Amino acid sequence: MRRRSGFTLIELLVVIAIIAVLIALLVPAVQKVREAAARTQCVNNLKQIGLSSHNYESTYKCLPPGFRGQQFSVPAWGPGAMSPDYFDTWGALALLTPYLEQTAVYNSINLSLTVYDLNTFNLTAPAAAQAVVPIFLCPSDSMQSVCGPPSPSAYGVPGPLASTNYAFCLGTGTTTGQTGWLGSPYNADGVFYAQSKTRMTDILDGTSNTAGASERILGKGQEKGPAGSAVIDPQTMYISPGADTPTQPTVTGPSATCSVANTTSYNYDNRRMYSWLVGEPRCTSYNHFYLPNDTVNPDCVVNYPGLGTNYDYTGHGLSTARSRHPGGVNVWMCDGSVRFISNGVSLQTWQGIATRAGQELLGAF
């Protein structure tokens, strides 16, 4: 009588164990390869954005501002009325679109207008606000490429707003230009501050030692969520002491009213990086107040009213660069190179590369 050949239970279990081991070895390898490819693409994105900045500089003899901040006449507001700067927060990415082969997007933007309508506060370029531009997104960030508005038709846009992972460096965040508040985007010590017209010759620290742009992780979480340390993720959320609250952060860190424990809300009005058009600190500008990928201090964004100037309600931010890349962030330096900066860089060096003319003696970075 012939015996049937087959596998014993032990043999089957051994085969399954071998397959499981192979999968356990293969999956991390595949993930590493994917991350390496994503990081390479991210570097290429930053290089293209940097090259477009240089092309802009060749045309206008200065680099683009962090945000434009021009004033416009508003007859409807009264004789001689002029718009405050915060209505005109066209950011550097918006100004660079014609140098990034984004002609259709650029043509949908009317730069003779402010970014926010002077009467309705709606975005004046709704089509551009919804246009997802792949070069503005890092493939390592698994978040969706659009941030849903807090309510239907937010800012007059009938649908989600297109986000970005890239922002331009205002400086260290320790300066108080025009307003007297830390994190002010005005007259900051970096290259791409508000209303800036920085020339290459103004970068006295050397373009290879000066940060121009870096990465930010797309925001998530409830809009205007209640504060509390249990719900705050520093990598994806920013905190705020509330709308229009004149609260001064200290030089060494957020004050008690701008800390996780005592802030009144997080993601007060739109999640971080909600629009690539806008140059304010929630979107396409950042500073080096904290170390990269700080896991303790979330970004702090506040509006400061009552200044009696054109700078009322302009967003101020204590922030940093953040990425999904293990161990650090990609930084575009003003000489055109992209460097990977470790999370373990010293704060002195990190803030030193944020200045355009600080003349710091920098360590390795």
TORLO-84132 format. One line per field, with one value per residue (C-alpha): x, z, y; residue number from 1; residue in three letters. Coordinates in Angstrom, 1 decimal. Layout:
REM TORLO-84132
xx X_...
zz Z_...
yy Y_...
seq NUM_...
type ALA_...
END
This chain:
REM TORLO-84132
xx 0.0_1.5_2.0_0.9_3.7_3.0_4.1_4.0_2.7_6.2_7.5_4.6_5.2_8.9_8.1_5.6_8.3_10.9_8.4_7.6_11.3_11.9_8.9_10.2_13.5_12.1_9.5_12.0_14.3_11.4_10.4_14.0_14.2_10.9_12.0_15.3_13.4_11.0_13.8_15.6_12.4_12.1_15.7_14.9_11.7_13.7_16.4_13.8_12.3_15.7_16.6_13.4_14.4_17.7_15.9_13.6_16.6_18.1_15.0_14.2_17.8_16.5_15.0_11.3_9.8_8.4_5.2_4.7_2.8_1.9_-0.7_-3.6_-6.0_-9.5_-11.9_-14.8_-13.2_-13.1_-11.0_-7.3_-7.9_-5.2_-5.3_-3.3_-0.3_-1.9_-4.4_-1.5_0.2_1.1_3.9_7.2_5.8_3.0_5.5_7.7_5.1_6.2_9.7_8.5_6.7_3.4_2.1_-1.6_-1.5_0.3_-2.2_-5.0_-3.4_-3.9_-1.0_-2.5_-4.9_-4.2_-4.3_-7.5_-10.3_-10.4_-14.1_-15.1_-11.7_-12.1_-9.1_-8.8_-7.4_-9.8_-8.7_-5.0_-5.9_-7.3_-4.5_-2.4_1.2_3.2_6.6_5.2_4.6_7.1_6.3_7.4_4.5_1.6_-1.0_-3.3_-2.2_-5.2_-6.4_-10.1_-11.3_-12.9_-16.3_-17.8_-16.6_-13.9_-12.3_-14.8_-13.2_-15.8_-13.8_-10.5_-7.4_-4.1_-1.3_2.5_5.4_7.9_8.4_10.9_13.1_12.3_15.3_15.8_12.4_14.1_13.7_10.8_10.7_8.0_5.7_7.8_6.7_8.9_8.5_7.6_7.9_8.9_12.6_13.6_17.2_16.8_16.6_12.9_11.1_8.0_8.4_12.0_14.0_17.2_20.0_22.6_25.2_23.1_23.9_27.1_27.3_27.8_25.1_26.5_26.0_22.5_19.2_16.7_13.9_13.0_10.3_7.1_4.7_1.1_-1.2_-3.9_-6.4_-9.6_-10.0_-10.0_-9.6_-9.6_-6.1_-4.6_-1.3_-3.1_-4.2_-1.3_1.1_4.0_4.8_1.4_-0.4_0.3_-1.0_-2.4_-3.6_-6.6_-7.5_-6.4_-4.7_-1.7_0.5_4.2_6.3_9.7_13.1_13.8_10.5_6.8_5.3_2.7_-0.1_1.6_2.4_0.7_-0.5_-2.2_-3.0_-6.7_-6.7_-4.7_-5.1_-7.0_-7.9_-6.9_-4.4_-0.7_0.4_-3.2_-2.3_0.7_-0.4_-0.1_3.2_2.3_3.8_1.0_1.8_4.9_7.2_8.9_11.8_14.5_13.2_13.1_15.3_14.2_11.5_11.1_9.0_8.3_7.5_4.7_4.7_3.0_1.1_-0.5_-2.2_-1.3_-3.9_-4.0_-0.7_-2.3_-0.3_-0.6_0.8_-2.3_-3.4_-0.3_0.5_3.6_5.2_7.6_8.3_10.8_11.3_9.7_9.7_8.8_12.4_14.1_16.6_16.3_15.1_16.2_17.3_17.9_20.9_21.0_23.9_21.6_22.6_20.3_21.7_20.2_20.3_20.2_17.7_20.7_22.2_23.0_20.5_23.4_24.3_20.6_19.9_23.2_22.3_19.0_20.6_21.8_24.3_24.9_28.6_28.3_31.1_29.2_30.0_29.4_25.9
zz 0.0_-1.1_1.5_0.7_0.8_2.6_5.3_8.9_11.3_12.5_9.0_8.2_11.4_10.5_7.0_8.5_11.0_8.2_6.1_9.2_9.8_6.2_6.2_9.5_7.8_4.5_5.7_7.5_4.5_2.2_4.5_4.6_0.8_0.6_3.1_1.3_-1.9_-0.2_1.4_-1.9_-3.5_-0.6_-1.1_-4.8_-3.9_-1.7_-4.4_-6.9_-4.5_-3.8_-7.5_-8.1_-5.3_-7.0_-10.3_-8.6_-7.2_-10.6_-11.8_-8.9_-7.5_-4.1_-2.7_-2.1_1.2_3.8_3.0_1.0_3.4_1.1_2.0_-0.4_-0.6_0.7_-0.2_1.2_4.7_4.5_3.0_2.8_4.5_3.9_4.5_7.3_6.4_7.5_4.6_2.2_3.3_-0.1_0.8_-1.0_-2.6_-4.2_-5.6_-6.9_-8.9_-12.2_-11.6_-10.8_-14.0_-12.4_-15.0_-14.7_-10.9_-11.2_-13.7_-11.2_-8.7_-9.0_-7.2_-7.7_-4.9_-1.3_-0.4_1.7_0.3_2.1_2.7_3.1_4.3_1.7_-0.2_-3.5_-5.4_-4.5_-7.5_-6.5_-2.9_-3.9_-6.3_-5.0_-6.2_-5.8_-5.4_-2.3_-0.5_1.1_0.3_3.8_5.3_5.2_6.0_3.2_0.9_1.7_5.0_5.3_6.3_9.7_8.1_4.6_2.3_4.8_3.4_0.5_-0.8_-1.6_-0.4_1.2_1.0_-0.6_1.9_1.8_3.8_3.1_4.8_4.7_7.6_9.3_11.6_15.2_16.5_19.3_17.6_18.2_15.2_14.7_17.3_20.4_20.6_20.3_17.1_15.1_11.4_10.9_10.7_11.8_11.7_8.9_5.1_4.4_6.9_6.3_3.7_3.2_0.1_1.0_-1.5_-1.7_-0.5_2.6_3.8_5.6_7.3_4.0_1.9_2.8_6.5_6.3_6.2_3.6_3.9_5.6_6.3_8.3_9.1_8.0_10.9_12.3_15.1_16.0_14.9_17.9_20.1_23.9_25.4_27.6_27.5_26.8_23.4_22.2_19.7_19.2_15.8_14.3_16.4_17.4_20.6_21.1_24.1_22.0_19.3_19.7_23.1_23.7_25.5_25.5_25.3_27.1_25.6_27.1_26.1_26.1_28.9_31.2_28.9_25.9_27.3_26.9_30.4_30.3_26.7_25.9_22.6_20.0_16.2_17.0_13.4_10.8_11.1_10.5_6.9_5.7_2.6_0.5_-0.6_2.8_4.2_7.9_10.6_10.5_6.9_4.9_7.3_10.5_12.8_14.8_18.3_19.2_18.1_15.0_15.7_19.3_21.1_24.2_22.9_20.3_18.0_19.5_17.2_18.5_17.1_18.9_18.6_20.2_18.8_17.0_13.9_10.6_12.3_14.4_14.2_12.4_13.4_15.5_16.0_18.2_16.0_14.4_11.4_11.6_9.4_9.1_8.3_11.1_13.1_11.6_8.9_5.4_5.2_2.0_2.5_0.6_-1.5_-3.1_-1.2_1.0_4.2_6.7_10.1_13.1_15.9_18.2_16.8_19.5_19.8_19.4_16.0_15.0_15.7_14.2_10.8_10.9_10.9_7.8_9.5_13.0_12.4_14.8_15.1_14.1_15.2_13.0_11.6
yy 0.0_3.4_6.1_9.6_12.2_15.4_17.9_17.2_19.9_20.6_21.1_23.5_25.5_25.8_27.1_29.6_30.7_31.2_33.2_35.4_36.0_36.9_39.3_40.9_41.5_42.6_45.2_47.5_47.3_48.3_51.1_52.4_52.3_54.2_56.8_57.2_57.9_60.2_62.1_62.4_63.8_66.3_67.5_68.0_69.9_72.3_72.7_73.6_76.1_77.5_77.8_79.7_82.1_82.7_83.3_85.7_87.5_87.7_89.4_91.8_92.1_90.8_87.6_87.4_88.5_86.1_87.9_91.1_93.3_96.2_98.8_99.5_102.4_101.5_104.4_102.4_102.7_106.5_109.3_108.4_105.0_102.4_98.7_97.1_94.9_91.7_91.8_91.4_88.2_86.9_84.5_83.7_80.5_82.5_85.0_82.2_80.3_81.7_80.5_77.0_76.3_76.9_79.3_78.3_78.7_82.0_83.3_82.6_85.0_88.7_90.3_93.8_92.7_91.8_88.1_88.7_90.8_94.1_94.0_90.3_88.8_86.1_84.8_86.7_83.7_80.8_78.6_78.9_78.3_74.9_74.0_71.2_71.7_68.5_70.3_72.0_68.7_66.3_62.7_61.6_63.4_60.9_63.6_64.4_67.2_69.4_70.8_71.0_74.4_74.8_75.4_75.2_78.0_79.2_82.4_82.1_78.9_76.2_73.3_72.3_74.5_73.2_72.9_72.9_71.3_74.1_77.4_80.2_81.3_84.6_84.3_83.3_84.3_86.3_89.7_92.1_94.3_96.9_95.5_94.8_91.2_88.1_86.1_89.2_88.6_92.3_93.4_89.9_88.7_86.1_86.4_86.0_88.2_90.3_93.0_92.1_92.9_91.0_91.1_88.4_91.0_91.5_88.0_88.8_85.4_83.8_82.1_78.6_79.4_80.9_79.0_80.0_77.4_74.2_71.7_71.7_68.9_69.4_70.2_68.0_68.0_69.8_73.4_75.7_72.6_73.0_73.1_70.4_68.5_65.2_66.4_68.5_66.9_69.3_67.9_68.5_71.2_74.8_76.4_79.8_81.8_82.6_85.1_88.7_88.2_90.4_87.9_88.3_85.1_85.3_85.0_81.6_80.0_80.5_82.4_80.7_81.8_80.4_77.0_73.6_73.7_77.2_78.1_78.4_76.6_74.7_75.2_78.3_79.2_76.6_73.9_74.6_74.9_75.2_77.3_77.6_81.1_82.7_83.9_84.2_82.0_79.5_78.8_79.4_81.1_79.8_80.6_78.9_79.7_76.0_73.1_71.1_68.6_69.8_67.2_69.3_72.8_73.1_76.1_79.1_81.4_84.6_87.7_90.9_93.7_97.1_98.3_101.2_100.5_98.8_95.7_94.9_91.3_90.2_86.6_86.2_82.8_80.9_77.9_75.6_73.3_69.8_66.8_63.1_62.2_60.2_62.3_65.7_68.1_69.2_72.8_74.8_77.0_80.3_79.1_76.6_73.5_71.4_70.1_67.6_69.1_66.7_67.2_67.1_70.3_72.9_75.8_78.2_76.7_76.3_79.9_81.0_79.6_81.5_84.9_86.7_89.0_87.7_86.9_83.9_81.3_78.2_74.7_71.6_71.3
seq 1_2_3_4_5_6_7_8_9_10_11_12_13_14_15_16_17_18_19_20_21_22_23_24_25_26_27_28_29_30_31_32_33_34_35_36_37_38_39_40_41_42_43_44_45_46_47_48_49_50_51_52_53_54_55_56_57_58_59_60_61_62_63_64_65_66_67_68_69_70_71_72_73_74_75_76_77_78_79_80_81_82_83_84_85_86_87_88_89_90_91_92_93_94_95_96_97_98_99_100_101_102_103_104_105_106_107_108_109_110_111_112_113_114_115_116_117_118_119_120_121_122_123_124_125_126_127_128_129_130_131_132_133_134_135_136_137_138_139_140_141_142_143_144_145_146_147_148_149_150_151_152_153_154_155_156_157_158_159_160_161_162_163_164_165_166_167_168_169_170_171_172_173_174_175_176_177_178_179_180_181_182_183_184_185_186_187_188_189_190_191_192_193_194_195_196_197_198_199_200_201_202_203_204_205_206_207_208_209_210_211_212_213_214_215_216_217_218_219_220_221_222_223_224_225_226_227_228_229_230_231_232_233_234_235_236_237_238_239_240_241_242_243_244_245_246_247_248_249_250_251_252_253_254_255_256_257_258_259_260_261_262_263_264_265_266_267_268_269_270_271_272_273_274_275_276_277_278_279_280_281_282_283_284_285_286_287_288_289_290_291_292_293_294_295_296_297_298_299_300_301_302_303_304_305_306_307_308_309_310_311_312_313_314_315_316_317_318_319_320_321_322_323_324_325_326_327_328_329_330_331_332_333_334_335_336_337_338_339_340_341_342_343_344_345_346_347_348_349_350_351_352_353_354_355_356_357_358_359_360_361_362_363_364_365
type MET_ARG_ARG_ARG_SER_GLY_PHE_THR_LEU_ILE_GLU_LEU_LEU_VAL_VAL_ILE_ALA_ILE_ILE_ALA_VAL_LEU_ILE_ALA_LEU_LEU_VAL_PRO_ALA_VAL_GLN_LYS_VAL_ARG_GLU_ALA_ALA_ALA_ARG_THR_GLN_CYS_VAL_ASN_ASN_LEU_LYS_GLN_ILE_GLY_LEU_SER_SER_HIS_ASN_TYR_GLU_SER_THR_TYR_LYS_CYS_LEU_PRO_PRO_GLY_PHE_ARG_GLY_GLN_GLN_PHE_SER_VAL_PRO_ALA_TRP_GLY_PRO_GLY_ALA_MET_SER_PRO_ASP_TYR_PHE_ASP_THR_TRP_GLY_ALA_LEU_ALA_LEU_LEU_THR_PRO_TYR_LEU_GLU_GLN_THR_ALA_VAL_TYR_ASN_SER_ILE_ASN_LEU_SER_LEU_THR_VAL_TYR_ASP_LEU_ASN_THR_PHE_ASN_LEU_THR_ALA_PRO_ALA_ALA_ALA_GLN_ALA_VAL_VAL_PRO_ILE_PHE_LEU_CYS_PRO_SER_ASP_SER_MET_GLN_SER_VAL_CYS_GLY_PRO_PRO_SER_PRO_SER_ALA_TYR_GLY_VAL_PRO_GLY_PRO_LEU_ALA_SER_THR_ASN_TYR_ALA_PHE_CYS_LEU_GLY_THR_GLY_THR_THR_THR_GLY_GLN_THR_GLY_TRP_LEU_GLY_SER_PRO_TYR_ASN_ALA_ASP_GLY_VAL_PHE_TYR_ALA_GLN_SER_LYS_THR_ARG_MET_THR_ASP_ILE_LEU_ASP_GLY_THR_SER_ASN_THR_ALA_GLY_ALA_SER_GLU_ARG_ILE_LEU_GLY_LYS_GLY_GLN_GLU_LYS_GLY_PRO_ALA_GLY_SER_ALA_VAL_ILE_ASP_PRO_GLN_THR_MET_TYR_ILE_SER_PRO_GLY_ALA_ASP_THR_PRO_THR_GLN_PRO_THR_VAL_THR_GLY_PRO_SER_ALA_THR_CYS_SER_VAL_ALA_ASN_THR_THR_SER_TYR_ASN_TYR_ASP_ASN_ARG_ARG_MET_TYR_SER_TRP_LEU_VAL_GLY_GLU_PRO_ARG_CYS_THR_SER_TYR_ASN_HIS_PHE_TYR_LEU_PRO_ASN_ASP_THR_VAL_ASN_PRO_ASP_CYS_VAL_VAL_ASN_TYR_PRO_GLY_LEU_GLY_THR_ASN_TYR_ASP_TYR_THR_GLY_HIS_GLY_LEU_SER_THR_ALA_ARG_SER_ARG_HIS_PRO_GLY_GLY_VAL_ASN_VAL_TRP_MET_CYS_ASP_GLY_SER_VAL_ARG_PHE_ILE_SER_ASN_GLY_VAL_SER_LEU_GLN_THR_TRP_GLN_GLY_ILE_ALA_THR_ARG_ALA_GLY_GLN_GLU_LEU_LEU_GLY_ALA_PHE
END
